[in-house]
Each structure stands twice: as C-alpha cells, then as structure tokens.
C-alpha cells in the first residue's frame, strides 16, 4: 500500500487518468505513468498465506500465480448479495478471514447497488493484506469495463485487485466482442500492465466450448467454472475444459458446488411461481429436493484438480460448517465420484439450472 497520503493521492489520480483515457492514447499514458506505477507496485504487498496453525485448512497452488489458497473460498453471493444486510454479511467476511479463508470472490453485479463489493470493502479497509481479492467485469467493452473497475476499487477500499475476471462468458458472440477491437480484453490487459490488477481470469457456467475458445485465445491465469456432482449429465465442463485448464497450469476455481442448494437433499424447492420462467420447458424447474449432502457435494468438487471451491454463505454458522468440512477433507475415490454422479442424475437439470438459462 502507499506509504503516505500524498503518494495515495498520486496513485489514485494516475488510476483515474488511466481509466478515462482513450484507447489511442494508452501507450502515451503508460510511458508517463511508469515511475508512479512502479512506486505503487513496490508498495503492494502480496496477500499473507493461509494459517498454518494446527487443524488449518489445506492449501493448494492457484495455478502459476505463485499464491496458495485455502481449498474453501468465500463466494460473493449468499448473504453478501442481499441489500441492507451489513449485520449479517460483514461478520461472515470477518469470520472467514479469522478461520484462514484467504480467497474472497465478488463481482460488480452481485447485489443491488453492488452491495457484495461494499460489504467486502468494509473489511478490506482494515484487513486487505489477509485476502486474495477477486472481482469481475460483466461489461464486454474496454471503456465500460474500465469504468466498472474504477468503481470496484472504490467500493472495495483498495488500490488493486489480485484477480480481475471476465464475468460469465456464455456465447460465441460475446467472445468475439470481448476479443475484438475496443473489447473488454483490452481493459484487462491494460489494467495488468498498469499493475492495477495482478492476475487475469475468465469465468462461465453456460457452455464449455465458449470457455475453451477463450482460454485458447489468451493465457489467462485462472478460470472460474461450474463443477458439481451433476456436471457429466449435461454440457460437461469436466470432459475437456477442465483437463485443458490443467494442461495450461491455470488456477482453477470451482463454483456452483451446491447449485444454490438445489443439489442438496436438505434443500426445499421454492414455490413454482417463484422460480425462473426462462427455465420452463428445460427440466430445470425444481420440484423435489436434491439427492446428496453438503459434505458429498463439497468433497466431490474438491476431489477434482481444482485450486479452491467457492461457496456463498447465508450465515456465520454455515460458513463455519464449510470451513470445518474443508479442514477434514479427504479425496473421494473414482468409484465414489462415479456413484455420486449417478446419484444426481434424476435431479441433474435442476442442479445444472445455470446451463439452461436462455442467453441473449
């Protein structure tokens, strides 16, 4: 972090100038900002490692980033995407850090008024060094993404992100826009060159071929993908995408582990009229509970070659349960994994509802 308020002001002004500048002047700005950005980079300390105390959570390499993450990471949804929920959301974040969770996920579109970033920002202004902080842009153009990044940094009370990701890439058309002239990819590259972000990632949960296309076009540091016990039944991400990400030595973050509870036998389906209408006719409308336990769901994903698995939590008690499961984790055998996959087949569409949402 900057060593004085004067250097903070200079760093913030440089960032604002960078975000406002037009694409044709990027090279000029980079040249002008070399000294101030070098000083800023020197003052950005890497996140502290996860706890090594007895009964600590196991850690894994986040691909080639050089950072080691706890195998359970805190997702930015759940209580964190509920507006006016400071009394619940902020203690979850505080407790997560207390328990050694060091990967924090959020996005610029989580919650009304970007409340997920706001809640994290309340904690980051005091405990920034304890977290590998990841956010995302849902915008597809350079300029809109840079505006989104500026607001993310402000809300998160930080001068840099450890990871900035393209959020929810779902169609070939989006890929073409992102990688085209004036696309969001330009923003990611420029932000990394400016040391406003450390690492770059891509995320998605709709179709594996779109993400395959993306990681073959650019050497992203990480990929955030949906990986749960029902994966193999519809548009599998494990079939080719996962192995390709492993070959590329990417940090792999598993999400939708519980499918927002839909894969769990303890889950109660909401009334049909409250479920997403765009799932109608797809089989993703949920009429029954899931078929596996939280332990089975988490251990299935953690038994895959992932760096960490993120779950959004609704309470401190739920967070503590998930951390304890991570601390006690032992991998499932191939036979156990196959049995769990078969067990989810009857409810596989509701457990993969995000792959059936209509796009565009």
Secondary structure as a PSIPRED ss2 file (coil, helix, strand):
# PSIPRED VFORMAT (PSIPRED V4.0)

   1 X C   1.000  0.000  0.000
   2 X C   1.000  0.000  0.000
   3 X C   1.000  0.000  0.000
   4 X C   1.000  0.000  0.000
   5 X H   0.000  1.000  0.000
   6 X H   0.000  1.000  0.000
   7 X H   0.000  1.000  0.000
   8 X H   0.000  1.000  0.000
   9 X H   0.000  1.000  0.000
  10 X H   0.000  1.000  0.000
  11 X H   0.000  1.000  0.000
  12 X H   0.000  1.000  0.000
  13 X H   0.000  1.000  0.000
  14 X H   0.000  1.000  0.000
  15 X H   0.000  1.000  0.000
  16 X H   0.000  1.000  0.000
  17 X H   0.000  1.000  0.000
  18 X H   0.000  1.000  0.000
  19 X H   0.000  1.000  0.000
  20 X H   0.000  1.000  0.000
  21 X C   1.000  0.000  0.000
  22 X C   1.000  0.000  0.000
  23 X H   0.000  1.000  0.000
  24 X H   0.000  1.000  0.000
  25 X H   0.000  1.000  0.000
  26 X H   0.000  1.000  0.000
  27 X H   0.000  1.000  0.000
  28 X H   0.000  1.000  0.000
  29 X H   0.000  1.000  0.000
  30 X H   0.000  1.000  0.000
  31 X H   0.000  1.000  0.000
  32 X H   0.000  1.000  0.000
  33 X H   0.000  1.000  0.000
  34 X H   0.000  1.000  0.000
  35 X H   0.000  1.000  0.000
  36 X H   0.000  1.000  0.000
  37 X H   0.000  1.000  0.000
  38 X H   0.000  1.000  0.000
  39 X H   0.000  1.000  0.000
  40 X H   0.000  1.000  0.000
  41 X H   0.000  1.000  0.000
  42 X H   0.000  1.000  0.000
  43 X C   1.000  0.000  0.000
  44 X C   1.000  0.000  0.000
  45 X C   1.000  0.000  0.000
  46 X C   1.000  0.000  0.000
  47 X C   1.000  0.000  0.000
  48 X C   1.000  0.000  0.000
  49 X C   1.000  0.000  0.000
  50 X C   1.000  0.000  0.000
  51 X C   1.000  0.000  0.000
  52 X C   1.000  0.000  0.000
  53 X C   1.000  0.000  0.000
  54 X C   1.000  0.000  0.000
  55 X C   1.000  0.000  0.000
  56 X C   1.000  0.000  0.000
  57 X C   1.000  0.000  0.000
  58 X C   1.000  0.000  0.000
  59 X E   0.000  0.000  1.000
  60 X E   0.000  0.000  1.000
  61 X E   0.000  0.000  1.000
  62 X C   1.000  0.000  0.000
  63 X C   1.000  0.000  0.000
  64 X C   1.000  0.000  0.000
  65 X C   1.000  0.000  0.000
  66 X C   1.000  0.000  0.000
  67 X C   1.000  0.000  0.000
  68 X E   0.000  0.000  1.000
  69 X E   0.000  0.000  1.000
  70 X E   0.000  0.000  1.000
  71 X C   1.000  0.000  0.000
  72 X E   0.000  0.000  1.000
  73 X E   0.000  0.000  1.000
  74 X E   0.000  0.000  1.000
  75 X C   1.000  0.000  0.000
  76 X C   1.000  0.000  0.000
  77 X C   1.000  0.000  0.000
  78 X H   0.000  1.000  0.000
  79 X H   0.000  1.000  0.000
  80 X H   0.000  1.000  0.000
  81 X H   0.000  1.000  0.000
  82 X C   1.000  0.000  0.000
  83 X C   1.000  0.000  0.000
  84 X C   1.000  0.000  0.000
  85 X C   1.000  0.000  0.000
  86 X H   0.000  1.000  0.000
  87 X H   0.000  1.000  0.000
  88 X H   0.000  1.000  0.000
  89 X H   0.000  1.000  0.000
  90 X H   0.000  1.000  0.000
  91 X H   0.000  1.000  0.000
  92 X H   0.000  1.000  0.000
  93 X H   0.000  1.000  0.000
  94 X H   0.000  1.000  0.000
  95 X H   0.000  1.000  0.000
  96 X H   0.000  1.000  0.000
  97 X H   0.000  1.000  0.000
  98 X H   0.000  1.000  0.000
  99 X C   1.000  0.000  0.000
 100 X C   1.000  0.000  0.000
 101 X C   1.000  0.000  0.000
 102 X C   1.000  0.000  0.000
 103 X E   0.000  0.000  1.000
 104 X E   0.000  0.000  1.000
 105 X E   0.000  0.000  1.000
 106 X C   1.000  0.000  0.000
 107 X C   1.000  0.000  0.000
 108 X C   1.000  0.000  0.000
 109 X C   1.000  0.000  0.000
 110 X C   1.000  0.000  0.000
 111 X C   1.000  0.000  0.000
 112 X H   0.000  1.000  0.000
 113 X H   0.000  1.000  0.000
 114 X H   0.000  1.000  0.000
 115 X H   0.000  1.000  0.000
 116 X H   0.000  1.000  0.000
 117 X H   0.000  1.000  0.000
 118 X H   0.000  1.000  0.000
 119 X H   0.000  1.000  0.000
 120 X H   0.000  1.000  0.000
 121 X H   0.000  1.000  0.000
 122 X H   0.000  1.000  0.000
 123 X H   0.000  1.000  0.000
 124 X H   0.000  1.000  0.000
 125 X H   0.000  1.000  0.000
 126 X H   0.000  1.000  0.000
 127 X H   0.000  1.000  0.000
 128 X H   0.000  1.000  0.000
 129 X H   0.000  1.000  0.000
 130 X H   0.000  1.000  0.000
 131 X C   1.000  0.000  0.000
 132 X E   0.000  0.000  1.000
 133 X E   0.000  0.000  1.000
 134 X E   0.000  0.000  1.000
 135 X E   0.000  0.000  1.000
 136 X E   0.000  0.000  1.000
 137 X E   0.000  0.000  1.000
 138 X C   1.000  0.000  0.000
 139 X C   1.000  0.000  0.000
 140 X C   1.000  0.000  0.000
 141 X E   0.000  0.000  1.000
 142 X H   0.000  1.000  0.000
 143 X H   0.000  1.000  0.000
 144 X H   0.000  1.000  0.000
 145 X H   0.000  1.000  0.000
 146 X H   0.000  1.000  0.000
 147 X H   0.000  1.000  0.000
 148 X H   0.000  1.000  0.000
 149 X H   0.000  1.000  0.000
 150 X H   0.000  1.000  0.000
 151 X H   0.000  1.000  0.000
 152 X H   0.000  1.000  0.000
 153 X H   0.000  1.000  0.000
 154 X H   0.000  1.000  0.000
 155 X H   0.000  1.000  0.000
 156 X C   1.000  0.000  0.000
 157 X C   1.000  0.000  0.000
 158 X C   1.000  0.000  0.000
 159 X C   1.000  0.000  0.000
 160 X C   1.000  0.000  0.000
 161 X E   0.000  0.000  1.000
 162 X E   0.000  0.000  1.000
 163 X E   0.000  0.000  1.000
 164 X E   0.000  0.000  1.000
 165 X E   0.000  0.000  1.000
 166 X E   0.000  0.000  1.000
 167 X C   1.000  0.000  0.000
 168 X C   1.000  0.000  0.000
 169 X C   1.000  0.000  0.000
 170 X C   1.000  0.000  0.000
 171 X C   1.000  0.000  0.000
 172 X H   0.000  1.000  0.000
 173 X H   0.000  1.000  0.000
 174 X H   0.000  1.000  0.000
 175 X H   0.000  1.000  0.000
 176 X H   0.000  1.000  0.000
 177 X H   0.000  1.000  0.000
 178 X H   0.000  1.000  0.000
 179 X H   0.000  1.000  0.000
 180 X C   1.000  0.000  0.000
 181 X C   1.000  0.000  0.000
 182 X C   1.000  0.000  0.000
 183 X E   0.000  0.000  1.000
 184 X H   0.000  1.000  0.000
 185 X H   0.000  1.000  0.000
 186 X H   0.000  1.000  0.000
 187 X H   0.000  1.000  0.000
 188 X H   0.000  1.000  0.000
 189 X H   0.000  1.000  0.000
 190 X H   0.000  1.000  0.000
 191 X H   0.000  1.000  0.000
 192 X H   0.000  1.000  0.000
 193 X H   0.000  1.000  0.000
 194 X C   1.000  0.000  0.000
 195 X C   1.000  0.000  0.000
 196 X C   1.000  0.000  0.000
 197 X E   0.000  0.000  1.000
 198 X E   0.000  0.000  1.000
 199 X E   0.000  0.000  1.000
 200 X E   0.000  0.000  1.000
 201 X E   0.000  0.000  1.000
 202 X E   0.000  0.000  1.000
 203 X E   0.000  0.000  1.000
 204 X E   0.000  0.000  1.000
 205 X C   1.000  0.000  0.000
 206 X C   1.000  0.000  0.000
 207 X C   1.000  0.000  0.000
 208 X H   0.000  1.000  0.000
 209 X H   0.000  1.000  0.000
 210 X H   0.000  1.000  0.000
 211 X H   0.000  1.000  0.000
 212 X H   0.000  1.000  0.000
 213 X H   0.000  1.000  0.000
 214 X H   0.000  1.000  0.000
 215 X H   0.000  1.000  0.000
 216 X H   0.000  1.000  0.000
 217 X H   0.000  1.000  0.000
 218 X C   1.000  0.000  0.000
 219 X C   1.000  0.000  0.000
 220 X C   1.000  0.000  0.000
 221 X C   1.000  0.000  0.000
 222 X E   0.000  0.000  1.000
 223 X E   0.000  0.000  1.000
 224 X E   0.000  0.000  1.000
 225 X E   0.000  0.000  1.000
 226 X E   0.000  0.000  1.000
 227 X C   1.000  0.000  0.000
 228 X C   1.000  0.000  0.000
 229 X C   1.000  0.000  0.000
 230 X C   1.000  0.000  0.000
 231 X H   0.000  1.000  0.000
 232 X H   0.000  1.000  0.000
 233 X H   0.000  1.000  0.000
 234 X C   1.000  0.000  0.000
 235 X C   1.000  0.000  0.000
 236 X C   1.000  0.000  0.000
 237 X C   1.000  0.000  0.000
 238 X C   1.000  0.000  0.000
 239 X C   1.000  0.000  0.000
 240 X C   1.000  0.000  0.000
 241 X H   0.000  1.000  0.000
 242 X H   0.000  1.000  0.000
 243 X H   0.000  1.000  0.000
 244 X H   0.000  1.000  0.000
 245 X H   0.000  1.000  0.000
 246 X H   0.000  1.000  0.000
 247 X H   0.000  1.000  0.000
 248 X C   1.000  0.000  0.000
 249 X C   1.000  0.000  0.000
 250 X C   1.000  0.000  0.000
 251 X E   0.000  0.000  1.000
 252 X E   0.000  0.000  1.000
 253 X E   0.000  0.000  1.000
 254 X E   0.000  0.000  1.000
 255 X E   0.000  0.000  1.000
 256 X C   1.000  0.000  0.000
 257 X C   1.000  0.000  0.000
 258 X C   1.000  0.000  0.000
 259 X C   1.000  0.000  0.000
 260 X C   1.000  0.000  0.000
 261 X C   1.000  0.000  0.000
 262 X C   1.000  0.000  0.000
 263 X C   1.000  0.000  0.000
 264 X E   0.000  0.000  1.000
 265 X C   1.000  0.000  0.000
 266 X C   1.000  0.000  0.000
 267 X C   1.000  0.000  0.000
 268 X C   1.000  0.000  0.000
 269 X C   1.000  0.000  0.000
 270 X C   1.000  0.000  0.000
 271 X C   1.000  0.000  0.000
 272 X H   0.000  1.000  0.000
 273 X H   0.000  1.000  0.000
 274 X H   0.000  1.000  0.000
 275 X C   1.000  0.000  0.000
 276 X C   1.000  0.000  0.000
 277 X H   0.000  1.000  0.000
 278 X H   0.000  1.000  0.000
 279 X H   0.000  1.000  0.000
 280 X C   1.000  0.000  0.000
 281 X C   1.000  0.000  0.000
 282 X C   1.000  0.000  0.000
 283 X C   1.000  0.000  0.000
 284 X C   1.000  0.000  0.000
 285 X C   1.000  0.000  0.000
 286 X C   1.000  0.000  0.000
 287 X C   1.000  0.000  0.000
 288 X C   1.000  0.000  0.000
 289 X C   1.000  0.000  0.000
 290 X C   1.000  0.000  0.000
 291 X C   1.000  0.000  0.000
 292 X E   0.000  0.000  1.000
 293 X C   1.000  0.000  0.000
 294 X H   0.000  1.000  0.000
 295 X H   0.000  1.000  0.000
 296 X H   0.000  1.000  0.000
 297 X H   0.000  1.000  0.000
 298 X H   0.000  1.000  0.000
 299 X H   0.000  1.000  0.000
 300 X H   0.000  1.000  0.000
 301 X H   0.000  1.000  0.000
 302 X H   0.000  1.000  0.000
 303 X C   1.000  0.000  0.000
 304 X C   1.000  0.000  0.000
 305 X C   1.000  0.000  0.000
 306 X C   1.000  0.000  0.000
 307 X C   1.000  0.000  0.000
 308 X E   0.000  0.000  1.000
 309 X E   0.000  0.000  1.000
 310 X E   0.000  0.000  1.000
 311 X E   0.000  0.000  1.000
 312 X C   1.000  0.000  0.000
 313 X C   1.000  0.000  0.000
 314 X C   1.000  0.000  0.000
 315 X C   1.000  0.000  0.000
 316 X H   0.000  1.000  0.000
 317 X H   0.000  1.000  0.000
 318 X H   0.000  1.000  0.000
 319 X H   0.000  1.000  0.000
 320 X H   0.000  1.000  0.000
 321 X H   0.000  1.000  0.000
 322 X H   0.000  1.000  0.000
 323 X H   0.000  1.000  0.000
 324 X H   0.000  1.000  0.000
 325 X H   0.000  1.000  0.000
 326 X H   0.000  1.000  0.000
 327 X H   0.000  1.000  0.000
 328 X C   1.000  0.000  0.000
 329 X C   1.000  0.000  0.000
 330 X C   1.000  0.000  0.000
 331 X C   1.000  0.000  0.000
 332 X C   1.000  0.000  0.000
 333 X C   1.000  0.000  0.000
 334 X H   0.000  1.000  0.000
 335 X H   0.000  1.000  0.000
 336 X H   0.000  1.000  0.000
 337 X H   0.000  1.000  0.000
 338 X H   0.000  1.000  0.000
 339 X H   0.000  1.000  0.000
 340 X H   0.000  1.000  0.000
 341 X H   0.000  1.000  0.000
 342 X H   0.000  1.000  0.000
 343 X H   0.000  1.000  0.000
 344 X H   0.000  1.000  0.000
 345 X H   0.000  1.000  0.000
 346 X H   0.000  1.000  0.000
 347 X H   0.000  1.000  0.000
 348 X H   0.000  1.000  0.000
 349 X H   0.000  1.000  0.000
 350 X H   0.000  1.000  0.000
 351 X H   0.000  1.000  0.000
 352 X C   1.000  0.000  0.000
 353 X H   0.000  1.000  0.000
 354 X H   0.000  1.000  0.000
 355 X H   0.000  1.000  0.000
 356 X C   1.000  0.000  0.000
 357 X C   1.000  0.000  0.000
 358 X C   1.000  0.000  0.000
 359 X C   1.000  0.000  0.000
 360 X C   1.000  0.000  0.000
